[in-house]
Amino acid sequence: MKPKAIILLLLIYLMPFNGVKAQVAKVQQGLLLKGGTATRLENVDILNKRSRITIKSNTIGVFSITALPGDTLQFEIANYLTTNFIVTDFADKIVYMQPVIELAEVVIKENSLIKDLRETQLGYRKKSVFYTGTPHYYYLVLKPMTFIYENFKSEVKQARRFNRFAKRELTTYEITKRFNDSLIKGVIPIKADEIDDFRVDYAPTLKQLNAMNDYDLINYIKNSYEDYKKKSEGSKPLHKL
């Protein structure tokens, strides 16, 4: 076959078929809002993950970016979850971005609860009292009178009571650092006169709380509130006709 014929066949092979339409880049426009609200989000970073084109939304939350059908647009801004959107028909879109819920911790100063507990424990130690309340059974064999004295004198009884109290207080402190009014009110639409009862009735144990990450805790609060509302509705007296 002649070289010219080979080149001609190659050009024909490389030419696109008339029935296949090449994709044409267009402008995707939209509006960025805070999830569940009409609050517009300005200066959001928008990335076309295929072309790597980046823009920002304007001061009223509107964006325009060149894209092809099937492109993924990524939206990022501080204090909001990263949101992805796949381009389809190029119609104007509203994109909602969910704010990150920051889990507030209640900070108890060292010179309050923890310091007081430590100072009391130190006081028992200075009195040679085992504030943990752990009985020293070897005394029972070697020195029976010492065993009786060390386990039944008033200071020891007080130390044991204090130790039980301290454990409860420290456990409550650890729970309250994460499961607190600030977080609860940020997650659910609870009323001011409901929050105390809700917190007491639905506080997780420390073991449960330690097994939860932040999002587990948020879902736990939401599910607990649904249960709380059902019980509240069931306890309301029926209106008399």
ABEGO torsion letter per residue (X at the ends): XBAAAAAAAAAAAABBBAABBBBBBBBBBBBBBBBGBABBBBGBBBBBAAAGBBBBBBAAGBBBBBBBBGBBBBBBBBGBBBBBBBBBAGBBBBBBBBBBBBBBBBBBBAABAAAAAAAAAAAAAAAGBBAAGBBBAAAAAABAAAAAAAAABAAAAAAAAAAAAAAAAAAAAAAAAABBAAAAAAABBBBAAAAAAAAAAABBBAAAAAABBAAAAAAAAAAAAAAAAAAAAAABBBBBX
